[in-house]
Amino acid sequence: MARCEAGGIALDGWGMLNSLEIEPRDHTDLRTFAEELTGRLNAVAEIDPAALMDLFRASEGFHDANRLILFALQKFLLKWTLGHAYKHTKFYGKNPAYAALPSNEVDAAPDLSAWPIISRTVISENFEEFIADDVQLRSTCHTSGTTGQPMDVYKSFEEVRFINDYFSHMFRSFLKSGRPKPLSLSFPNFYHGVAVPMPSIGMSFVSGVTDDTLIQDARRVLDTTYHFKGYDSRIRILGGLGHHILFFTSYLLEQGVDLSTYRMECINLTGGFLSMQMFEFLRNAWKCPINIRFSMTETIGGATCIEPTSRFVLDPHLIGEVVDVDTGGSLQEGVGALVLTNLYPFVQMQPLIRYQNGDLVRRIPSANGRVVFDFLGRVKNALTRMKDGKREWLLFSAPLNNTLAAIPDIRVYDWFANVRTAKDRTVGSLPIMSVRAEESGGVVTIKLSLELRYAPHLHRKRCDQLRGDIIAAMRAVPDTVLSTAMDANEVVFDILFCGPEQLNEPIVIKI
């Protein structure tokens, strides 16, 4: 049992928190509630996945009490995370900063600022020192290397077992409902090695879209009626990499298929930035909710996009921070680098405390304690200037891509060259572009190079129109000084259009 009702909050976990009830109206009562919950959590000798799942479910909602439950659970797991990492890994164990948990107010979010922020470079240079000595290796995966040197990520039998038990309990209420279990079709991501197995409420079929045999078989699976006892008769959930789903959707439409006849319950996307143009394309084609997941190989969990805001809400079993890219100071709102901490026992063999992977986000104030953000792209892809000793943002790569993705004149990568049954093999690919900034005499020149589907000298008026539209869109992006800086003649925005295969600069392959 874990419920939050108008009259009060009741919790059940480890068989003892069901008596912890309050009338959540008075601040004093809330603080007493938080203190008692913290005390009872600290008395727990072993983390039970089902009990933890119940308590995290009780943290959902927008009452102050929900927020305090979330903070108490995160600090409880952070204590276990730190104790395990300090005792069982050389990297954390040799640094006195990790010897003790920082003091936190009982009604405040976890404060991790006493510890250094670590990067992929730090991990790569000290890799063996991050591996815990008390668990057994089950499998390895790795980052893809599109944003820097690839990094191996080790997973133990112990953490995989806990993850399975935790999420199996999450789905238990659905499985007891008596409803037919759903069938799903998945296009898995093979770029990152051995995936962490996750439980499911239904049965998943696996296919692909990268050659003729795979994509034709994917349609066959989608068109088949199945007769499995206790399961739905048709595929109702489609999931996979965003550009794979986009390409498959376009392929079906080329075949004259009315996608609404599949009566999909949802489309689940992960891996890479999805522009609003492509989001609307999928929603209009499938006539169902489109769920976008922000995730990375280095973490267990991620964030979920909330319609219609396009903002992401971080999973509760991750501690997220947004920090100033120069000082590392914590930001409660505004633009900064995303920093994530995996929590024990979700991650055991390779603990990462305050890990910064290079993503730039805009933090949005939240009423329930969850970290909410807009994704702005990679830090290294953003353009900035220094003025009066302060960094100012000129251009973010995600809003730029959002604008360019809606312009059909721009050429895109051909990811799916082996699929001859599809007429347009470019759907789902990114615009071919390069962008950089140069400073001279106090003036910053932004140089955006775009490869068009045609020779630009044949359509000069069209190019002039595109140039004006792109610059206007970028001037309107929040949290940048581009507009005022251009008006003050401190920034020049130069857009160069190239013909097919004539852009000879390093192009952006990861937004």
C-alpha positions in Angstrom: 0.0 0.0 0.0 1.2 3.5 -0.9 -1.4 6.2 -1.2 -1.8 9.9 -1.0 -5.4 11.0 -0.4 -7.1 14.2 0.4 -7.3 13.3 4.1 -3.7 12.2 4.6 -0.8 10.1 3.5 -0.3 6.4 4.3 2.8 4.5 3.4 3.7 0.9 3.5 7.2 -0.4 3.0 9.3 -3.0 4.8 6.2 -3.9 6.6 6.4 -1.1 9.1 5.6 2.3 7.5 1.8 1.7 7.2 1.3 3.4 10.6 3.1 6.6 9.4 0.1 8.8 8.6 -0.4 12.5 8.8 -2.9 15.2 7.9 -0.7 17.1 5.4 -1.9 20.6 6.2 0.5 22.1 8.6 4.3 22.7 8.0 5.1 21.5 11.5 3.3 18.2 10.8 5.1 17.9 7.5 8.5 18.3 9.1 7.7 15.8 11.8 6.5 13.4 9.1 9.8 13.8 7.2 11.9 13.3 10.4 10.0 10.1 11.3 10.2 8.8 7.8 13.9 9.5 7.6 14.4 7.8 11.0 12.5 4.7 9.9 14.3 4.4 6.6 17.7 4.7 8.3 16.8 1.8 10.5 16.3 -0.5 7.4 19.0 -3.1 7.3 18.3 -4.4 3.7 16.7 -2.8 0.7 13.6 -4.6 -0.5 12.8 -3.8 -4.1 9.0 -4.2 -3.7 8.9 -2.0 -0.6 11.1 0.6 -2.3 8.8 0.6 -5.3 5.8 1.2 -3.1 7.5 4.2 -1.4 8.6 5.8 -4.7 5.0 5.4 -5.9 3.9 7.4 -2.8 6.2 10.2 -3.8 4.2 10.9 -6.9 2.1 14.0 -6.8 2.3 17.7 -6.1 1.6 17.9 -2.4 4.5 19.0 -0.1 4.4 15.6 1.5 5.0 13.9 -1.8 8.1 16.0 -2.3 9.4 15.2 1.2 8.9 11.4 0.6 11.0 11.8 -2.6 13.8 13.6 -0.9 13.8 11.2 2.0 14.1 8.2 -0.4 16.8 9.8 -2.5 18.9 10.7 0.6 18.3 7.2 2.0 19.6 5.5 -1.2 22.4 8.1 -1.5 23.7 7.0 1.9 23.8 3.4 0.7 25.4 4.5 -2.6 28.2 6.4 -0.8 28.8 3.7 1.8 29.1 1.0 -0.9 31.3 3.1 -3.3 33.7 4.3 -0.5 34.1 0.8 0.8 34.3 -1.2 -2.4 35.9 1.0 -5.1 39.4 2.5 -5.1 38.4 5.7 -6.8 35.9 6.8 -4.1 37.7 5.0 -1.3 41.0 6.9 -1.7 39.3 10.4 -1.6 38.5 11.7 1.9 35.6 13.8 0.4 33.6 10.6 0.1 34.2 9.4 3.7 31.0 11.0 5.0 27.5 12.0 3.8 27.0 15.8 3.7 24.6 17.1 6.2 21.1 17.9 4.7 18.0 19.5 6.1 15.4 16.8 6.5 12.9 18.8 4.3 15.4 19.7 1.6 16.6 18.0 -1.6 19.9 16.0 -1.5 22.9 18.3 -1.6 25.9 16.7 -3.4 27.9 19.9 -3.9 30.7 18.8 -1.6 31.8 16.1 -4.1 33.6 16.8 -7.4 31.9 16.4 -10.8 33.3 13.6 -12.8 33.4 13.3 -16.6 33.9 10.5 -19.1 37.6 11.5 -19.3 38.1 11.0 -15.5 36.4 7.6 -15.7 38.5 6.5 -18.7 41.7 7.5 -17.0 40.9 5.7 -13.8 38.6 3.0 -15.2 39.6 0.0 -13.0 39.3 2.2 -9.8 35.6 2.6 -10.5 34.8 -1.1 -10.5 33.4 -2.5 -7.2 35.0 -5.6 -5.7 32.0 -7.1 -4.0 29.8 -8.0 -7.0 30.1 -10.4 -9.9 30.4 -9.2 -13.5 27.4 -10.2 -15.7 27.8 -8.2 -18.9 29.3 -5.1 -20.4 27.9 -2.4 -22.6 29.5 0.8 -23.9 28.8 4.3 -25.0 28.6 4.7 -28.8 31.5 7.1 -29.2 29.6 9.7 -31.2 30.3 12.3 -28.5 33.8 11.3 -27.6 35.9 8.3 -26.6 33.7 5.2 -26.0 33.4 4.1 -22.4 32.7 0.6 -21.1 29.9 0.2 -18.5 30.0 -2.9 -16.4 26.8 -4.6 -15.0 26.7 -7.1 -12.2 24.4 -10.0 -11.6 23.3 -8.4 -8.3 22.1 -5.1 -9.7 20.4 -6.8 -12.7 18.5 -9.0 -10.3 17.4 -6.0 -8.2 16.3 -4.1 -11.3 14.2 -7.1 -12.4 12.5 -7.4 -9.0 11.9 -3.7 -8.7 10.2 -3.2 -12.0 8.4 -6.5 -11.9 6.7 -5.2 -8.7 5.8 -2.0 -10.5 3.9 -4.0 -13.1 2.2 -6.3 -10.7 -1.1 -4.4 -10.3 -1.5 -4.4 -14.1 -0.8 -8.1 -14.3 -3.5 -8.8 -11.6 -6.1 -6.7 -13.5 -7.1 -9.5 -15.8 -6.6 -7.4 -18.9 -4.9 -9.1 -21.9 -1.2 -8.5 -21.8 0.0 -6.3 -24.6 2.1 -7.3 -27.6 4.9 -4.9 -28.7 7.3 -4.6 -31.6 10.7 -3.3 -30.8 13.6 -2.2 -32.9 16.5 -2.6 -30.4 19.6 -0.5 -30.2 22.7 -2.6 -30.9 25.1 0.3 -30.7 25.8 -0.1 -27.0 26.7 -3.8 -26.6 24.8 -6.1 -24.2 21.5 -4.4 -23.0 20.4 -4.6 -19.4 17.4 -6.9 -19.4 14.2 -5.3 -18.2 10.9 -7.0 -17.2 7.8 -6.3 -19.3 4.1 -6.4 -18.8 3.6 -8.2 -22.1 5.5 -9.9 -24.9 7.9 -8.2 -27.2 8.7 -9.0 -30.8 12.1 -7.9 -32.2 12.8 -6.8 -35.7 14.6 -4.0 -37.5 14.5 -1.6 -40.4 18.1 -1.5 -41.7 17.7 -3.9 -44.7 14.9 -5.1 -47.0 14.4 -8.4 -45.2 14.2 -6.8 -41.7 11.8 -4.0 -42.7 9.5 -6.4 -44.6 9.4 -8.8 -41.7 8.6 -5.9 -39.3 5.5 -5.2 -41.4 4.6 -8.9 -41.4 4.8 -9.0 -37.6 2.7 -5.8 -37.4 0.0 -7.3 -39.7 -0.3 -10.7 -38.1 -3.1 -11.7 -35.8 -1.9 -13.8 -32.8 -3.6 -16.3 -30.6 -1.6 -16.4 -27.4 -3.6 -17.2 -24.2 -3.8 -14.1 -22.0 -2.4 -11.7 -24.6 -3.8 -9.2 -27.0 -4.2 -10.4 -30.6 -2.3 -7.6 -32.3 0.8 -5.5 -31.8 -0.3 -2.4 -30.0 3.0 -0.8 -28.9 5.9 0.2 -31.1 9.3 1.1 -29.7 12.9 1.8 -30.6 15.3 4.4 -31.8 13.6 7.6 -33.0 15.1 7.5 -36.5 14.2 3.9 -36.9 10.6 4.5 -36.0 10.4 7.5 -38.3 11.8 5.5 -41.2 9.5 2.6 -40.6 6.5 4.9 -40.4 7.4 6.6 -43.8 8.0 3.1 -45.3 4.5 2.0 -44.3 2.9 5.2 -45.7 4.7 4.6 -49.0 3.1 1.2 -49.1 -0.3 2.9 -48.9 -1.0 1.7 -45.3 -3.5 3.6 -43.1 -1.6 3.5 -39.8 -4.6 4.3 -37.7 -6.1 0.9 -38.5 -3.4 -0.6 -36.3 -5.0 1.1 -33.3 -1.7 1.6 -31.5 -1.8 2.4 -27.8 1.5 4.3 -27.9 4.8 4.8 -29.7 7.9 4.7 -27.4 11.0 6.5 -28.7 14.6 6.7 -27.3 18.0 7.6 -28.6 18.7 11.0 -30.1 16.9 14.3 -30.5 13.4 14.4 -32.1 12.3 17.6 -33.7 8.8 18.9 -33.3 8.3 18.4 -37.0 9.0 14.7 -36.7 7.0 14.5 -33.5 3.9 15.9 -35.2 4.5 13.6 -38.2 4.5 10.5 -35.9 1.5 11.6 -33.9 -0.6 12.4 -37.0 0.4 9.2 -38.7 -0.3 6.8 -35.8 -3.1 8.7 -34.0 -1.8 7.7 -30.6 0.4 9.1 -27.8 4.2 9.5 -28.6 6.4 8.8 -25.6 9.9 10.1 -25.7 12.6 8.8 -23.3 15.8 10.6 -22.5 18.4 8.0 -21.5 22.0 7.1 -21.6 24.1 4.0 -21.3 25.8 5.2 -18.2 22.6 5.4 -16.1 19.8 3.1 -15.1 16.8 5.2 -15.8 16.4 8.6 -17.5 13.7 11.1 -18.1 10.3 11.1 -19.8 8.9 13.8 -22.1 5.6 15.4 -21.0 3.2 16.4 -23.7 2.5 19.0 -24.9 5.4 20.9 -23.2 8.3 18.8 -24.6 9.9 19.0 -21.2 11.5 16.0 -19.5 10.9 14.8 -16.0 13.7 12.8 -14.4 13.1 9.4 -12.9 12.9 9.5 -9.1 15.6 6.8 -8.6 18.2 9.1 -10.2 19.5 12.2 -8.5 19.8 15.0 -11.1 21.4 18.4 -10.9 21.9 21.3 -13.3 25.2 23.1 -12.8 26.8 26.2 -14.2 29.1 25.1 -17.0 32.0 27.3 -15.7 31.7 27.3 -11.9 29.9 24.0 -11.3 27.6 25.8 -9.0 24.1 24.4 -8.6 21.2 26.0 -10.6 17.6 25.8 -9.6 16.6 27.2 -12.9 18.2 28.4 -16.1 20.8 26.9 -18.5 23.5 24.5 -17.4 25.1 21.1 -17.7 23.1 18.1 -16.6 24.8 16.0 -13.8 23.4 12.6 -12.8 24.0 10.3 -9.8 23.2 6.6 -10.1 21.8 5.2 -6.8 22.5 1.9 -5.1 21.2 -0.8 -5.6 20.1 0.1 -9.1 23.8 0.5 -10.0 26.4 -1.5 -8.0 29.4 -2.6 -10.1 30.4 0.8 -11.5 29.0 3.6 -9.3 28.9 7.1 -10.8 28.4 9.9 -8.4 27.9 13.4 -10.0 28.5 12.3 -13.6 28.4 14.9 -16.3 28.0 13.4 -19.8 28.0 16.7 -21.7 24.3 17.5 -22.2 23.1 21.1 -21.9 19.6 21.7 -20.5 17.3 24.4 -19.3 16.1 23.6 -15.8 12.5 24.4 -15.1 11.3 25.1 -11.5 9.3 22.2 -10.2 6.6 22.0 -7.5 7.1 18.4 -6.6 10.9 18.0 -6.2 11.5 16.3 -9.5 14.1 17.6 -11.9 12.4 19.1 -14.9 14.3 20.3 -18.0 14.3 21.2 -21.7 17.0 19.5 -23.7 19.2 22.1 -25.5 21.8 19.8 -27.1 25.4 19.0 -26.3 27.5 21.6 -24.4 30.2 21.3 -27.0 27.8 22.1 -29.8 26.5 25.3 -28.2 28.0 28.7 -29.3 28.8 31.2 -26.6 30.8 34.4 -26.0 32.5 35.9 -22.9 31.4 39.4 -22.0 32.5 41.2 -18.8 33.8 37.9 -17.5 30.5 36.1 -17.9 29.5 33.5 -20.4 26.5 34.4 -22.6 24.7 31.9 -24.8 24.4 32.6 -28.6 23.1 29.3 -30.1 21.8 26.0 -28.8 22.0 23.0 -31.2 18.6 21.4 -30.3 16.6 24.6 -31.2 18.7 25.0 -34.3 18.0 21.4 -35.4 14.3 21.9 -34.5 14.2 24.8 -37.0 16.3 23.1 -39.8 14.3 19.8 -39.5 11.2 21.7 -40.8 13.0 22.8 -44.0 12.8 20.2 -46.7 15.4 22.0 -48.9 18.2 20.8 -46.6 19.9 17.5 -47.4 20.1 14.9 -44.7 22.1 11.8 -44.1 21.3 8.5 -45.8 21.2 6.2 -42.9 19.3 3.4 -44.6 21.1 2.9 -47.9 20.6 -0.9 -47.9 16.8 -0.6 -47.9 15.8 -0.7 -51.5 12.1 -1.3 -50.9 11.8 2.2 -49.4 11.4 5.1 -51.8 12.9 7.8 -49.5 15.8 6.3 -47.4 16.6 9.6 -45.7 13.5 9.9 -43.4 14.6 10.1 -39.8 18.1 11.4 -40.6 19.7 14.7 -39.4 20.3 17.8 -41.6 23.7 18.0 -43.1 25.2 21.0 -41.4 28.3 22.5 -39.6 28.3 25.4 -37.2 31.1 27.3 -35.5 31.9 30.7 -34.1 35.0 32.9 -34.6 35.9 36.1 -32.7 37.9 38.9 -34.1 38.2 42.5 -32.9 35.5 42.0 -30.3 32.9 40.7 -32.9 31.7 37.1 -32.9 30.9 35.7 -36.4 28.6 32.6 -36.4 29.1 30.5 -39.5 26.3 28.0 -40.3 26.9 25.9 -43.4 24.0 23.9 -44.8 24.0 21.5 -47.7 20.9 21.9 -49.9 19.2 19.4 -52.2 19.9 21.7 -55.1 22.5 24.2 -56.3 21.9 27.4 -54.3 22.8 29.6 -57.2 19.7 28.3 -59.0 17.3 29.5 -56.3 18.8 32.7 -54.8 15.4 34.2 -53.7 14.6 30.9 -51.9 18.0 30.9 -50.2 17.5 34.5 -49.0 14.1 33.5 -47.6 15.6 30.5 -45.8 18.4 32.7 -44.4 16.0 35.2 -43.0 13.7 32.5 -41.5 16.5 30.6 -39.8 18.1 33.8 -38.3 14.7 35.0 -37.0 14.0 31.7 -35.4 17.4 31.6 -33.6 17.0 35.2 -32.4 13.8 34.2 -30.7 15.3 31.3 -28.7 15.0 32.0 -24.9 18.1 32.3 -22.7 20.3 33.5 -25.6 21.6 37.0 -26.2 21.8 36.5 -30.0 19.1 39.1 -30.8 20.5 41.9 -28.7 24.1 41.1 -29.7 23.2 41.2 -33.4 21.4 44.5 -32.9 24.5 46.0 -31.2 26.7 44.8 -34.1 28.6 42.5 -31.7 27.6 39.3 -33.4 27.3 38.5 -37.2 25.3 35.5 -38.3 26.5 34.2 -41.6 24.7 31.3 -43.3 26.4 29.6 -46.2 24.4 27.3 -48.5 26.2 24.5 -50.4 25.1 22.3 -53.2 24.8 18.5 -52.9 27.9 16.9 -51.5 29.8 20.2 -51.4 29.9 20.8 -47.7 33.5 19.9 -46.9 33.5 20.7 -43.2 33.1 18.5 -40.1 29.3 18.0 -39.8 27.2 17.7 -36.6 26.3 14.1 -36.1 25.0 14.3 -32.5 22.7 17.1 -31.5 
